[in-house]
Amino acid sequence: MIRTLIVDDDSLIHVTLRSLIDWESCGCTVVQDCSGGSQALSYLMEHPVDLLITDIKMPGMDGLELMRQLRQSGSIPVTVVLSGYDEFELVREAFRLGAYDYLLKGNISQTSLTQLLNGLREKVFHAGGPNPASAPAGAGAELEDGDYILALFAVEDFAQIAQRFGDNLRERLERPMLELVRQVRRAQDRVTVRARTPSRYELYYRVRSRSGAQDTVRSVVRQIQGLWHDLMSLDTAVGISTVVSRGELEEAAACCETLCKLSVLQGPGSLCVQGQYGELVRAYNSQAPACDSLIAALCGEDQQLLDQELGRWFSGLKRLDNRDHIKRTLILLARLGERLEHYGLTFSRAFPERPDFPALLRGFESKREREIWLRNTLRRVRDACDSQRQERQKGAIQRAQEFMQDNFTNPELMLKTVADYVGFSEKYFSSRFTQECGCTFISYLNDLRLKRAQELLVQTDMKIYEISDAVGYSSVEHFNHMFKKKLCMSPKDFRKSRD
């Protein structure tokens, strides 16, 4: 199990994160909740933790300072930071301090959290199934000695696919996909196919003669892709390794994972072969993280920060020769394909035409022409993110109301709690809530509490102070005051009037 520590100064965020998903089914166990950076630091100094999920902004020691202290101690776990929509400058600093990823509080849902944890389990902790302890020992662990070609299939737009197939993905998705593979005759002799996860499938081809082996694998892969597309409406990207020994399959699997990320450069259902993309794979693995601060700014709301990041990026790009100029641009585009899903946007939405990017970039006569094209392309991504954000924000107040309806009995529920939940600043959320609901946040909260209080006064024999506590008031005097202000009578008189 991946030992996980959650750090946030709001107890309701802890409750929300814990209750959204079955953590164990994602291979994780929450070992501790901490309310601030200092408490988390003390815990981490004495207890091993694999995954740290921390809020960026907290009183006292915030998430960034916690990361700095952990870096100095040389024992920082894999870190995911929680942020609001207007905190991309802080997110950029978190990436510089070594954060693996971040999650917008306004985007926290069962799907987004599960997708994040599954991605961490696959890419960072290298565990395959719902429980890492039950995963295979490694790529090719059950294969005979010899030479192999590995092909890795990655289901595209998996978040949407998972929703289509429902909860039991192993029965509804994995099993049918593997059954269809058995219909491919050429896959019945020297081919082993297995599911690493519901989104990743590995094909091992036993090589007897290197002559024609790559062509055979490509042919088998295309047949499998065709079956999955035609009979299950599934598109897959595929990374194919060179010929490797059984002992080199772990390294080949990591290479194929990167090849699948590069597949967005050629469109849906692409095959990316190590022999063709090996140099780009190595460059991507070393240079892609440097793109994250630009992508974060691109998908954020701070235009000044975006201008700074664009200036820094293009300044570095101008100093490269033509070959590296193309390579760096391809790396940025591929990283966009990997990262956009974390902002609620798919690569296909930003680039519905899905051109052959390598061919397109090589077609420009000069670096200047290529840079003009790239600036226009990034503007398209920016516009798509803005559109997506507007769509998402339209439902933010509804989500806030639902959150309040579920938690109004908690006396700790405050404006900041709900604003954090939907990813807005307190000032913006307060204004937006009043505009859309026709009343202030506190008025809406009191209405929820007082409505429930009226029900309890009529339906139960609970004492007044018990009802006050049950509906979220920390003071019975304040409850009496608010009740009388709203209904022009005391709770006691209200109960008598309903007898």
WOKATA-V846968 format. One record per residue. PHI is phi in radians with two decimals (* if undefined). PSI is psi in whole degrees, -180 to 180 (999 if undefined). BURIAL is b if it has 24 or more other C-alpha atoms within 12 Angstrom, else e. Layout:
PHI/PSI/BURIAL ; PHI/PSI/BURIAL
This chain:
*/143/b ; -1.47/111/b ; -1.29/122/b ; -2.11/135/b ; -2.03/129/b ; -1.89/129/b ; -2.18/118/b ; -2.81/142/b ; -1.39/-4/b ; -1.90/118/b ; -1.12/-30/b ; -1.21/-30/b ; -1.14/-40/b ; -1.02/-48/b ; -1.08/-43/e ; -1.09/-49/b ; -1.08/-42/b ; -1.20/-35/b ; -1.57/-14/e ; -1.14/-39/e ; -2.38/166/b ; -1.52/101/e ; -1.07/-37/b ; -1.15/-33/b ; -1.17/-19/e ; -1.68/9/b ; 1.39/19/b ; -2.16/155/b ; -2.36/128/b ; -1.42/110/b ; -1.52/-21/b ; -2.89/147/b ; -1.92/134/b ; -2.18/147/b ; -1.66/-2/b ; -2.92/171/b ; -1.15/-39/b ; -1.12/-44/b ; -1.11/-41/b ; -1.14/-42/b ; -1.08/-42/b ; -1.09/-42/e ; -1.14/-43/b ; -1.18/-26/b ; -1.23/-20/e ; -2.05/-13/e ; -2.30/137/e ; -1.28/134/e ; -2.36/136/b ; -1.58/-37/b ; -2.30/128/b ; -1.95/122/b ; -1.99/113/b ; -2.32/143/b ; -1.19/148/b ; -1.37/-47/b ; -1.77/114/b ; -2.52/150/b ; -1.15/154/e ; 1.29/-130/e ; -1.39/114/b ; -1.51/-178/b ; -1.11/-36/b ; -1.17/-44/b ; -1.17/-36/b ; -1.04/-44/b ; -1.14/-40/b ; -1.07/-45/b ; -1.10/-40/b ; -1.20/-37/b ; -1.11/-41/e ; -1.13/-33/e ; -1.39/-12/e ; 1.33/20/e ; -2.41/52/b ; -1.52/127/b ; -1.33/175/b ; -1.02/129/b ; -2.16/133/b ; -2.11/129/b ; -1.82/148/b ; -1.77/134/b ; -2.52/165/b ; -1.67/176/b ; -1.12/-27/b ; -1.80/24/b ; -2.09/32/b ; -1.24/-25/b ; -1.11/-40/b ; -1.22/-37/b ; -1.08/-43/b ; -1.03/-43/b ; -1.15/-36/b ; -1.09/-40/b ; -1.10/-39/b ; -1.13/-30/e ; -1.47/-4/b ; 1.94/11/b ; -1.07/140/b ; -1.40/-38/b ; -2.81/173/b ; -2.48/160/b ; -2.30/123/b ; -1.20/131/b ; -1.06/-33/b ; -1.22/-14/b ; -1.81/2/b ; -1.17/120/b ; -2.63/172/e ; -1.03/-43/b ; -1.16/-48/b ; -1.16/-39/b ; -1.24/-42/b ; -1.11/-43/b ; -1.09/-42/b ; -1.08/-49/b ; -1.17/-39/b ; -1.11/-40/b ; -1.11/-41/b ; -1.11/-42/b ; -1.10/-40/b ; -1.32/-48/b ; -1.58/-28/b ; -1.86/-49/e ; -1.63/-6/b ; 0.94/48/b ; -2.10/143/b ; -1.71/-52/b ; -1.55/-170/b ; -1.04/-31/b ; -2.10/115/b ; -0.97/-31/b ; -1.13/-23/e ; -1.70/3/e ; -1.27/159/e ; -1.03/154/e ; -1.11/-26/e ; 2.95/172/b ; -1.05/126/b ; 1.31/15/b ; -1.06/-30/e ; -1.75/9/e ; -1.60/157/b ; -1.30/161/e ; -1.12/151/e ; 2.54/-171/e ; -1.74/146/b ; -2.48/158/b ; -2.02/130/b ; -1.83/131/b ; -2.08/129/b ; -1.94/121/b ; -1.67/130/b ; -2.07/120/b ; -1.19/125/b ; -1.39/150/b ; 0.88/50/b ; -1.14/-31/b ; -1.03/-42/b ; -1.24/-38/e ; -1.09/-42/b ; -1.06/-39/b ; -1.16/-37/e ; -1.16/-38/e ; -1.62/-7/e ; 1.46/-165/e ; -1.26/-46/e ; -1.50/77/e ; -1.20/-29/b ; -1.15/-39/e ; -1.46/-39/e ; -1.55/-22/e ; -2.07/-59/b ; -1.02/-53/b ; -1.04/-50/e ; -1.06/-37/e ; -1.12/-43/b ; -1.23/-33/b ; -1.11/-39/e ; -1.16/-34/b ; -1.06/-36/b ; -1.16/-14/e ; -1.42/-11/e ; -1.48/111/b ; -1.01/-41/e ; -1.24/-9/e ; -1.65/4/b ; -1.67/-10/e ; -1.75/-73/e ; -1.88/19/b ; -2.03/133/b ; -2.07/126/b ; -2.13/134/b ; -2.53/159/b ; -1.58/123/b ; -1.41/-46/b ; -2.55/173/b ; -1.04/-19/b ; -1.81/-6/b ; -2.32/132/b ; -2.32/132/b ; -1.87/136/b ; -2.07/124/b ; -1.93/120/b ; -1.88/120/b ; -1.36/119/b ; -1.58/121/b ; -1.78/-37/e ; -2.35/129/e ; -1.22/-22/e ; -1.17/117/e ; 1.39/1/e ; -1.12/-43/b ; -1.10/-41/b ; -1.11/-39/e ; -1.11/-45/b ; -1.09/-44/b ; -1.06/-41/b ; -1.10/-46/e ; -1.10/-44/b ; -1.04/-45/b ; -1.10/-38/b ; -1.12/-43/b ; -1.13/-45/b ; -1.00/-41/b ; -1.11/-42/b ; -1.10/-47/b ; -1.12/-37/b ; -1.23/-47/e ; -1.28/-37/e ; -1.77/-18/e ; -2.25/2/b ; 0.96/45/e ; -2.05/132/b ; -1.87/140/b ; -2.30/140/b ; -1.62/149/b ; -2.34/133/b ; -1.92/132/b ; -2.13/128/b ; -1.45/171/b ; -1.37/-179/b ; -1.25/126/b ; -2.35/161/b ; -1.38/166/b ; -0.99/-38/b ; -1.23/-14/e ; -1.74/7/b ; -1.20/-31/b ; -1.07/-47/b ; -1.13/-38/e ; -1.15/-37/b ; -1.11/-42/b ; -1.12/-40/b ; -1.11/-44/b ; -1.14/-33/b ; -1.08/-44/b ; -1.17/-38/b ; -1.04/-38/b ; -1.13/-35/b ; -1.15/-36/b ; -1.30/-12/b ; -1.11/-24/b ; -1.09/-19/b ; -1.24/-17/b ; -2.07/1/b ; 1.76/174/b ; -1.05/145/b ; 1.21/24/b ; -1.32/150/b ; -1.84/124/b ; -2.02/120/b ; -1.82/136/b ; -1.01/-38/b ; -1.04/-29/e ; -1.61/-34/e ; -1.98/10/b ; -0.95/-44/b ; -1.13/-40/e ; -1.20/-33/b ; -1.04/-49/b ; -1.08/-42/e ; -1.17/-39/b ; -1.11/-46/b ; -1.07/-31/b ; -1.60/-29/e ; -1.85/-20/e ; -1.03/-42/b ; -1.01/-27/b ; -1.20/-13/b ; -1.46/-14/b ; -1.15/-37/b ; -1.18/-37/b ; -1.15/-43/b ; -1.14/-39/b ; -1.07/-43/b ; -1.19/-38/b ; -1.06/-37/b ; -1.68/5/b ; -1.70/-163/b ; -2.05/-1/b ; -1.62/100/e ; -1.15/-36/e ; -1.13/-42/e ; -1.12/-41/b ; -1.08/-43/b ; -1.04/-40/b ; -1.12/-45/e ; -1.17/-41/b ; -1.11/-42/b ; -1.07/-44/e ; -1.12/-43/e ; -1.14/-51/b ; -1.24/-27/b ; -1.11/-42/e ; -1.22/-34/e ; -1.15/-38/b ; -1.10/-26/b ; -1.43/-6/e ; -1.55/152/e ; -1.30/173/e ; -1.03/-43/e ; -1.12/-47/e ; -1.24/-28/e ; -1.04/-47/b ; -1.14/-44/b ; -1.08/-45/b ; -1.12/-38/b ; -1.16/-42/b ; -1.10/-39/b ; -1.09/-42/b ; -1.09/-44/b ; -1.12/-42/b ; -1.16/-39/b ; -1.14/-36/b ; -1.02/-42/b ; -1.06/-34/b ; -1.38/-37/b ; -1.64/-24/b ; -1.06/-30/b ; -1.09/-25/b ; -1.28/-13/b ; -1.88/15/b ; 1.30/23/b ; -2.27/139/b ; -1.71/153/b ; -1.08/-37/b ; -1.19/-27/b ; -1.27/-39/e ; -1.27/-32/b ; -2.30/73/b ; -1.08/-27/e ; -1.41/-20/e ; 0.76/69/e ; -1.26/172/e ; -1.45/95/e ; -1.11/-43/b ; -1.01/-44/b ; -1.16/-40/e ; -1.09/-45/e ; -1.19/-37/b ; -1.20/-19/e ; -1.36/-13/e ; -1.34/141/e ; -1.41/-21/e ; -2.53/163/e ; -1.13/-36/b ; -1.08/-44/e ; -1.08/-40/e ; -1.14/-39/b ; -1.20/-37/b ; -1.09/-44/e ; -1.07/-43/e ; -1.14/-41/b ; -1.07/-43/e ; -1.12/-37/e ; -1.16/-44/e ; -1.16/-30/b ; -1.15/-36/b ; -1.10/-42/e ; -1.11/-43/b ; -1.03/-46/b ; -1.11/-40/e ; -1.14/-39/b ; -1.16/-41/b ; -1.07/-44/b ; -1.10/-44/e ; -1.11/-40/b ; -1.13/-41/b ; -1.11/-41/e ; -1.11/-42/e ; -1.17/-40/b ; -1.24/-23/b ; -1.05/-32/e ; -1.71/4/e ; -1.14/-42/b ; -1.20/-35/b ; -1.10/-42/e ; -1.12/-37/b ; -1.11/-43/b ; -1.10/-42/b ; -1.13/-40/e ; -1.11/-41/b ; -1.16/-40/b ; -1.11/-31/b ; -1.44/-20/e ; -2.25/11/b ; -1.14/-21/b ; -1.35/-7/b ; -1.48/118/b ; -1.14/-14/b ; -1.51/-2/e ; -1.17/122/b ; -2.34/171/b ; -0.97/-45/b ; -1.06/-40/b ; -1.03/-49/b ; -1.28/-37/b ; -1.06/-43/b ; -1.09/-39/b ; -1.07/-40/b ; -1.63/-2/b ; 1.46/24/b ; -1.90/157/b ; -1.22/157/b ; -1.05/-44/e ; -1.13/-46/e ; -1.15/-43/b ; -1.09/-44/b ; -1.04/-45/b ; -1.15/-44/e ; -1.14/-40/b ; -1.10/-47/b ; -1.09/-40/e ; -1.13/-44/e ; -1.49/-29/e ; -1.73/-16/e ; 1.36/10/e ; -2.71/165/e ; -1.33/165/e ; -1.01/-49/b ; -1.17/-34/b ; -1.15/-42/e ; -1.14/-42/b ; -1.12/-44/b ; -1.11/-37/b ; -1.08/-41/b ; -1.08/-45/b ; -1.19/-43/b ; -1.26/-33/b ; -1.09/-44/b ; -1.18/-36/b ; -1.08/-41/b ; -1.06/-41/b ; -1.09/-43/e ; -1.21/-35/b ; -1.12/-35/b ; -1.50/-39/e ; -1.65/-14/e ; -2.29/172/e ; -1.83/18/e ; -1.05/146/e ; -1.25/159/e ; -1.03/-44/b ; -1.18/-30/b ; -1.19/-40/e ; -1.17/-42/b ; -0.97/-46/b ; -1.18/-38/b ; -1.19/-28/b ; -1.73/3/b ; 1.89/7/b ; -1.60/133/b ; -1.49/-9/e ; -2.37/126/e ; -1.18/-29/e ; -1.14/-42/e ; -1.17/-38/e ; -1.05/-48/b ; -1.05/-41/b ; -1.11/-47/e ; -1.18/-38/b ; -1.12/-47/b ; -1.18/-35/e ; -1.14/-36/e ; -1.42/-43/e ; -1.92/2/e ; 1.06/27/e ; -2.79/159/e ; -1.35/161/b ; -0.99/-38/b ; -1.11/-46/b ; -1.16/-35/e ; -1.06/-44/b ; -1.10/-42/b ; -1.10/-37/e ; -1.19/-18/e ; -1.75/-2/e ; -1.24/999/e
